Amino acid sequence: MSTTTQSPDRTPTAAAPARTPAHPWLVVTVREVVVKLTDRSFVLSTALMVVLIVAGVGISAFMGGRSTTFDVGAVDTSTGTVAQGAQQLIAAGGDDLQVTSYDSEDALRAAVLDEEVDAGLVQGQDGFTLIGNDEIDPTLQRAVSSAVEEHVLSQNAEAAGTTLAELREGATVSTTLIGADAGRATAAQVAGFIFAFLFYMSAIMFGMTIANSVLEEKQNRVVEILATAIPVRQILYGKVLGNSLLAFGQIALFGVVGLIGVNVAGMASDVGWLLSASGWFAAFFVAGFIALAAVWAVLGSLASRSEDLQSSTGPVIGVIMVALFAGLFAQGMLLQVASFVPVVSSVAMPIRLLAGEVPLWQPVVSLLLTLVAAGLLIRLGERIYQRAVMHSGAAISWRQAFRLES
């Protein structure tokens, strides 16, 4: 029989409990970021979006600098003169028009059918006729119609013993924009749509990622292992912060790529006002996303399977859809009210800033309201998450989660 001896100066001690990290939420945050950055589907989808942005800017620049050449056939001096007038109108729009003469109308019609020319112009007793094969380009049709009108009015004025310039004297209307925001309305609408779409896309994509991650850890009981070393509420904080950083980093990447592309393509003339609104959008995006991220985490903790999650995300998606449509379609007082409603303001207030001058206190107050709402939702989410994430069995409701012991 073997025996063991123990040194008299040593006494048995109990095993030391697992040490809690100094910043447990930071451990979870880093874990969330690393897992996502090493996820092939996430990396590929991000790269694909960058490629689409670059391609979109390139196509816009190419189409903007591209000119179209129209071929029009004429059979006599009168139609040739009208076609020459249309040529000047087409050239003013950045395109070109070439006129080809034919000996007869039959030859012209044959050329149109053979697609040697885009259209043919003939004159009859009732006026001019523009002949096409299957269709006539609207730009060409408008230019020829204007040229015909100009030609006929000039002939009528000459027959009346006057000139076309005298007939038109005082009948011209010029347009002048004197506002500080003149000329940027279209750009503001496009930028507003981009802001709304980015918020909607990120809130849905990363929100579902948070919910599915919580549900998966709950199903695999990984959260029970994590809870032995990290307080449950710290797990929630880390998940919210980690995915918020990923979402903001992705949006920032898209924005930088887009701005570089616009500048390289020479499409940016004055983007100072856009950069200012983009800064506010970034701030509202972070606040609104954090508020929604806490709710997504709670939804994941309440579910027991993916089917439960799919049926419980409707209200959150509804709020995101309201934010999207309020920002895109609300106007006047409705847009002003929406810009102070937390989460909805993440889209509505930046769009107001794009549309025109907004007093500084309004975005500041709106952002503070969103931050307060985010803080309250995180505290509420923390209470429910602590109770529900350890619950096994069927899915539970918010009210049932409150009744569970933490």
Contacts in CASP RR format, 6 or more apart in sequence:
PFRMAT RR
TARGET T0000
AUTHOR 0000-0000-0000
METHOD contacts of the structure
MODEL  1
MSTTTQSPDRTPTAAAPARTPAHPWLVVTVREVVVKLTDRSFVLSTALMV
VLIVAGVGISAFMGGRSTTFDVGAVDTSTGTVAQGAQQLIAAGGDDLQVT
SYDSEDALRAAVLDEEVDAGLVQGQDGFTLIGNDEIDPTLQRAVSSAVEE
HVLSQNAEAAGTTLAELREGATVSTTLIGADAGRATAAQVAGFIFAFLFY
MSAIMFGMTIANSVLEEKQNRVVEILATAIPVRQILYGKVLGNSLLAFGQ
IALFGVVGLIGVNVAGMASDVGWLLSASGWFAAFFVAGFIALAAVWAVLG
SLASRSEDLQSSTGPVIGVIMVALFAGLFAQGMLLQVASFVPVVSSVAMP
IRLLAGEVPLWQPVVSLLLTLVAAGLLIRLGERIYQRAVMHSGAAISWRQ
AFRLES
6 12 0 8 1.000
18 228 0 8 1.000
18 229 0 8 1.000
19 229 0 8 1.000
20 229 0 8 1.000
20 230 0 8 1.000
20 231 0 8 1.000
21 27 0 8 1.000
21 229 0 8 1.000
21 230 0 8 1.000
24 229 0 8 1.000
24 230 0 8 1.000
24 231 0 8 1.000
24 234 0 8 1.000
24 235 0 8 1.000
25 234 0 8 1.000
25 235 0 8 1.000
25 237 0 8 1.000
25 238 0 8 1.000
25 241 0 8 1.000
26 238 0 8 1.000
27 230 0 8 1.000
28 226 0 8 1.000
28 230 0 8 1.000
28 234 0 8 1.000
28 235 0 8 1.000
28 237 0 8 1.000
28 238 0 8 1.000
28 239 0 8 1.000
28 242 0 8 1.000
29 237 0 8 1.000
29 238 0 8 1.000
29 241 0 8 1.000
29 242 0 8 1.000
29 245 0 8 1.000
32 213 0 8 1.000
32 238 0 8 1.000
32 239 0 8 1.000
32 241 0 8 1.000
32 242 0 8 1.000
32 243 0 8 1.000
32 246 0 8 1.000
33 242 0 8 1.000
33 245 0 8 1.000
33 246 0 8 1.000
36 42 0 8 1.000
36 209 0 8 1.000
36 243 0 8 1.000
36 246 0 8 1.000
37 43 0 8 1.000
37 246 0 8 1.000
46 250 0 8 1.000
46 253 0 8 1.000
49 254 0 8 1.000
50 253 0 8 1.000
50 254 0 8 1.000
50 257 0 8 1.000
53 254 0 8 1.000
53 255 0 8 1.000
53 257 0 8 1.000
53 258 0 8 1.000
54 257 0 8 1.000
54 258 0 8 1.000
54 261 0 8 1.000
57 258 0 8 1.000
57 261 0 8 1.000
57 262 0 8 1.000
57 265 0 8 1.000
57 267 0 8 1.000
58 261 0 8 1.000
58 265 0 8 1.000
60 265 0 8 1.000
60 267 0 8 1.000
61 265 0 8 1.000
61 266 0 8 1.000
61 267 0 8 1.000
67 94 0 8 1.000
67 95 0 8 1.000
67 96 0 8 1.000
68 95 0 8 1.000
68 96 0 8 1.000
68 137 0 8 1.000
68 139 0 8 1.000
69 95 0 8 1.000
69 96 0 8 1.000
69 97 0 8 1.000
69 98 0 8 1.000
70 90 0 8 1.000
70 95 0 8 1.000
70 96 0 8 1.000
70 97 0 8 1.000
70 98 0 8 1.000
70 118 0 8 1.000
70 119 0 8 1.000
70 137 0 8 1.000
70 139 0 8 1.000
70 140 0 8 1.000
71 97 0 8 1.000
71 98 0 8 1.000
71 100 0 8 1.000
71 116 0 8 1.000
71 117 0 8 1.000
71 118 0 8 1.000
71 119 0 8 1.000
72 83 0 8 1.000
72 86 0 8 1.000
72 97 0 8 1.000
72 98 0 8 1.000
72 99 0 8 1.000
72 100 0 8 1.000
72 117 0 8 1.000
72 118 0 8 1.000
72 119 0 8 1.000
72 120 0 8 1.000
72 121 0 8 1.000
72 140 0 8 1.000
72 144 0 8 1.000
73 79 0 8 1.000
73 83 0 8 1.000
73 99 0 8 1.000
73 100 0 8 1.000
73 101 0 8 1.000
73 102 0 8 1.000
73 108 0 8 1.000
73 111 0 8 1.000
73 117 0 8 1.000
73 119 0 8 1.000
73 120 0 8 1.000
73 121 0 8 1.000
74 80 0 8 1.000
74 82 0 8 1.000
74 83 0 8 1.000
74 99 0 8 1.000
74 100 0 8 1.000
74 101 0 8 1.000
74 102 0 8 1.000
74 108 0 8 1.000
74 120 0 8 1.000
74 121 0 8 1.000
75 101 0 8 1.000
75 102 0 8 1.000
75 103 0 8 1.000
75 104 0 8 1.000
75 105 0 8 1.000
75 107 0 8 1.000
75 108 0 8 1.000
75 122 0 8 1.000
76 123 0 8 1.000
78 123 0 8 1.000
78 151 0 8 1.000
79 121 0 8 1.000
79 122 0 8 1.000
79 123 0 8 1.000
79 128 0 8 1.000
80 99 0 8 1.000
80 101 0 8 1.000
80 121 0 8 1.000
81 151 0 8 1.000
82 121 0 8 1.000
82 128 0 8 1.000
82 144 0 8 1.000
82 147 0 8 1.000
82 148 0 8 1.000
82 151 0 8 1.000
83 97 0 8 1.000
83 99 0 8 1.000
83 121 0 8 1.000
83 144 0 8 1.000
83 147 0 8 1.000
84 99 0 8 1.000
85 147 0 8 1.000
85 150 0 8 1.000
85 151 0 8 1.000
86 97 0 8 1.000
86 140 0 8 1.000
86 143 0 8 1.000
86 144 0 8 1.000
86 146 0 8 1.000
86 147 0 8 1.000
87 96 0 8 1.000
87 97 0 8 1.000
87 98 0 8 1.000
87 99 0 8 1.000
89 143 0 8 1.000
89 146 0 8 1.000
89 147 0 8 1.000
90 96 0 8 1.000
90 97 0 8 1.000
90 139 0 8 1.000
90 140 0 8 1.000
90 143 0 8 1.000
91 97 0 8 1.000
95 139 0 8 1.000
97 140 0 8 1.000
97 143 0 8 1.000
100 111 0 8 1.000
100 116 0 8 1.000
100 117 0 8 1.000
102 108 0 8 1.000
102 111 0 8 1.000
105 122 0 8 1.000
108 117 0 8 1.000
108 120 0 8 1.000
108 122 0 8 1.000
108 131 0 8 1.000
109 131 0 8 1.000
111 117 0 8 1.000
111 120 0 8 1.000
112 119 0 8 1.000
112 120 0 8 1.000
112 131 0 8 1.000
112 132 0 8 1.000
112 133 0 8 1.000
113 133 0 8 1.000
115 133 0 8 1.000
118 132 0 8 1.000
118 136 0 8 1.000
118 137 0 8 1.000
118 140 0 8 1.000
119 130 0 8 1.000
119 131 0 8 1.000
119 132 0 8 1.000
119 136 0 8 1.000
119 140 0 8 1.000
119 144 0 8 1.000
120 130 0 8 1.000
120 131 0 8 1.000
120 132 0 8 1.000
121 128 0 8 1.000
121 129 0 8 1.000
121 130 0 8 1.000
121 131 0 8 1.000
121 144 0 8 1.000
122 128 0 8 1.000
122 129 0 8 1.000
122 131 0 8 1.000
123 129 0 8 1.000
127 148 0 8 1.000
128 144 0 8 1.000
128 148 0 8 1.000
130 136 0 8 1.000
130 141 0 8 1.000
130 144 0 8 1.000
130 145 0 8 1.000
150 164 0 8 1.000
153 164 0 8 1.000
153 167 0 8 1.000
154 164 0 8 1.000
157 163 0 8 1.000
157 164 0 8 1.000
157 166 0 8 1.000
157 167 0 8 1.000
177 183 0 8 1.000
180 357 0 8 1.000
181 188 0 8 1.000
181 273 0 8 1.000
181 355 0 8 1.000
181 356 0 8 1.000
181 357 0 8 1.000
184 270 0 8 1.000
184 273 0 8 1.000
187 274 0 8 1.000
188 354 0 8 1.000
188 355 0 8 1.000
188 356 0 8 1.000
191 274 0 8 1.000
191 277 0 8 1.000
191 354 0 8 1.000
192 327 0 8 1.000
192 328 0 8 1.000
192 350 0 8 1.000
192 351 0 8 1.000
192 354 0 8 1.000
193 328 0 8 1.000
195 281 0 8 1.000
195 347 0 8 1.000
195 350 0 8 1.000
195 351 0 8 1.000
195 354 0 8 1.000
196 323 0 8 1.000
196 324 0 8 1.000
196 327 0 8 1.000
196 328 0 8 1.000
196 347 0 8 1.000
196 351 0 8 1.000
197 324 0 8 1.000
198 251 0 8 1.000
198 254 0 8 1.000
198 285 0 8 1.000
199 285 0 8 1.000
199 289 0 8 1.000
199 320 0 8 1.000
199 323 0 8 1.000
199 324 0 8 1.000
199 346 0 8 1.000
199 347 0 8 1.000
200 320 0 8 1.000
200 321 0 8 1.000
200 323 0 8 1.000
200 324 0 8 1.000
202 247 0 8 1.000
202 250 0 8 1.000
202 251 0 8 1.000
202 285 0 8 1.000
202 289 0 8 1.000
203 289 0 8 1.000
203 292 0 8 1.000
203 320 0 8 1.000
204 317 0 8 1.000
204 320 0 8 1.000
206 243 0 8 1.000
206 244 0 8 1.000
206 246 0 8 1.000
206 247 0 8 1.000
206 289 0 8 1.000
206 293 0 8 1.000
207 243 0 8 1.000
207 292 0 8 1.000
207 293 0 8 1.000
207 296 0 8 1.000
208 296 0 8 1.000
208 313 0 8 1.000
209 243 0 8 1.000
210 239 0 8 1.000
210 240 0 8 1.000
210 243 0 8 1.000
210 293 0 8 1.000
210 296 0 8 1.000
210 297 0 8 1.000
210 300 0 8 1.000
211 296 0 8 1.000
211 297 0 8 1.000
211 299 0 8 1.000
211 300 0 8 1.000
211 303 0 8 1.000
211 309 0 8 1.000
211 313 0 8 1.000
212 300 0 8 1.000
212 306 0 8 1.000
212 309 0 8 1.000
213 239 0 8 1.000
214 223 0 8 1.000
214 239 0 8 1.000
214 297 0 8 1.000
214 300 0 8 1.000
214 301 0 8 1.000
214 385 0 8 1.000
214 389 0 8 1.000
215 300 0 8 1.000
215 301 0 8 1.000
215 303 0 8 1.000
215 305 0 8 1.000
215 306 0 8 1.000
215 309 0 8 1.000
216 222 0 8 1.000
217 223 0 8 1.000
217 226 0 8 1.000
217 389 0 8 1.000
218 300 0 8 1.000
218 301 0 8 1.000
218 303 0 8 1.000
218 304 0 8 1.000
218 389 0 8 1.000
219 304 0 8 1.000
219 305 0 8 1.000
223 232 0 8 1.000
223 235 0 8 1.000
223 389 0 8 1.000
223 390 0 8 1.000
224 390 0 8 1.000
226 235 0 8 1.000
227 235 0 8 1.000
227 390 0 8 1.000
232 385 0 8 1.000
232 386 0 8 1.000
232 389 0 8 1.000
232 390 0 8 1.000
233 382 0 8 1.000
233 385 0 8 1.000
233 386 0 8 1.000
235 389 0 8 1.000
236 294 0 8 1.000
236 297 0 8 1.000
236 378 0 8 1.000
236 381 0 8 1.000
236 382 0 8 1.000
236 385 0 8 1.000
236 386 0 8 1.000
237 378 0 8 1.000
239 293 0 8 1.000
239 297 0 8 1.000
240 290 0 8 1.000
240 293 0 8 1.000
240 294 0 8 1.000
240 297 0 8 1.000
240 378 0 8 1.000
243 293 0 8 1.000
244 286 0 8 1.000
244 289 0 8 1.000
244 290 0 8 1.000
244 293 0 8 1.000
247 285 0 8 1.000
247 289 0 8 1.000
248 282 0 8 1.000
248 285 0 8 1.000
248 286 0 8 1.000
248 289 0 8 1.000
251 282 0 8 1.000
251 285 0 8 1.000
252 282 0 8 1.000
255 278 0 8 1.000
259 268 0 8 1.000
259 271 0 8 1.000
261 267 0 8 1.000
262 268 0 8 1.000
262 271 0 8 1.000
273 354 0 8 1.000
274 354 0 8 1.000
276 353 0 8 1.000
277 350 0 8 1.000
277 353 0 8 1.000
277 354 0 8 1.000
278 350 0 8 1.000
280 349 0 8 1.000
280 350 0 8 1.000
280 353 0 8 1.000
280 363 0 8 1.000
280 367 0 8 1.000
281 346 0 8 1.000
281 350 0 8 1.000
283 367 0 8 1.000
284 345 0 8 1.000
284 346 0 8 1.000
284 347 0 8 1.000
284 349 0 8 1.000
284 350 0 8 1.000
284 366 0 8 1.000
284 367 0 8 1.000
284 370 0 8 1.000
285 346 0 8 1.000
287 346 0 8 1.000
287 367 0 8 1.000
287 370 0 8 1.000
287 371 0 8 1.000
287 374 0 8 1.000
288 342 0 8 1.000
288 343 0 8 1.000
288 346 0 8 1.000
288 370 0 8 1.000
288 374 0 8 1.000
289 346 0 8 1.000
290 374 0 8 1.000
290 375 0 8 1.000
290 378 0 8 1.000
291 342 0 8 1.000
291 343 0 8 1.000
291 370 0 8 1.000
291 373 0 8 1.000
291 374 0 8 1.000
291 375 0 8 1.000
291 377 0 8 1.000
291 378 0 8 1.000
292 316 0 8 1.000
292 319 0 8 1.000
292 320 0 8 1.000
292 343 0 8 1.000
294 374 0 8 1.000
294 375 0 8 1.000
294 377 0 8 1.000
294 378 0 8 1.000
294 380 0 8 1.000
294 381 0 8 1.000
294 382 0 8 1.000
295 316 0 8 1.000
295 377 0 8 1.000
295 381 0 8 1.000
296 313 0 8 1.000
296 316 0 8 1.000
297 381 0 8 1.000
297 385 0 8 1.000
298 380 0 8 1.000
298 381 0 8 1.000
298 384 0 8 1.000
298 385 0 8 1.000
298 388 0 8 1.000
298 398 0 8 1.000
299 309 0 8 1.000
299 312 0 8 1.000
299 313 0 8 1.000
299 316 0 8 1.000
300 309 0 8 1.000
301 384 0 8 1.000
301 385 0 8 1.000
301 388 0 8 1.000
301 389 0 8 1.000
301 391 0 8 1.000
301 401 0 8 1.000
302 308 0 8 1.000
302 312 0 8 1.000
302 384 0 8 1.000
302 388 0 8 1.000
302 395 0 8 1.000
302 396 0 8 1.000
302 397 0 8 1.000
302 398 0 8 1.000
302 401 0 8 1.000
303 309 0 8 1.000
303 312 0 8 1.000
303 395 0 8 1.000
304 392 0 8 1.000
304 393 0 8 1.000
304 394 0 8 1.000
304 395 0 8 1.000
305 395 0 8 1.000
308 395 0 8 1.000
312 395 0 8 1.000
319 343 0 8 1.000
319 344 0 8 1.000
320 343 0 8 1.000
322 344 0 8 1.000
323 343 0 8 1.000
323 344 0 8 1.000
323 346 0 8 1.000
323 347 0 8 1.000
323 348 0 8 1.000
324 347 0 8 1.000
326 334 0 8 1.000
326 335 0 8 1.000
326 338 0 8 1.000
326 344 0 8 1.000
326 347 0 8 1.000
326 348 0 8 1.000
327 335 0 8 1.000
327 338 0 8 1.000
327 344 0 8 1.000
327 347 0 8 1.000
327 348 0 8 1.000
327 351 0 8 1.000
328 347 0 8 1.000
328 351 0 8 1.000
330 338 0 8 1.000
330 348 0 8 1.000
335 348 0 8 1.000
335 351 0 8 1.000
335 352 0 8 1.000
336 352 0 8 1.000
338 344 0 8 1.000
338 345 0 8 1.000
338 348 0 8 1.000
339 345 0 8 1.000
339 348 0 8 1.000
339 349 0 8 1.000
339 352 0 8 1.000
339 362 0 8 1.000
339 366 0 8 1.000
340 349 0 8 1.000
340 362 0 8 1.000
340 365 0 8 1.000
340 366 0 8 1.000
340 369 0 8 1.000
341 348 0 8 1.000
342 369 0 8 1.000
342 370 0 8 1.000
342 372 0 8 1.000
342 373 0 8 1.000
342 374 0 8 1.000
343 370 0 8 1.000
343 373 0 8 1.000
345 366 0 8 1.000
345 367 0 8 1.000
345 369 0 8 1.000
345 370 0 8 1.000
346 370 0 8 1.000
349 358 0 8 1.000
349 362 0 8 1.000
349 363 0 8 1.000
349 366 0 8 1.000
349 367 0 8 1.000
352 358 0 8 1.000
352 362 0 8 1.000
353 363 0 8 1.000
383 402 0 8 1.000
383 406 0 8 1.000
384 398 0 8 1.000
384 401 0 8 1.000
384 402 0 8 1.000
386 406 0 8 1.000
387 401 0 8 1.000
387 402 0 8 1.000
387 404 0 8 1.000
387 405 0 8 1.000
387 406 0 8 1.000
388 396 0 8 1.000
388 401 0 8 1.000
388 404 0 8 1.000
391 401 0 8 1.000
391 404 0 8 1.000
396 404 0 8 1.000
END
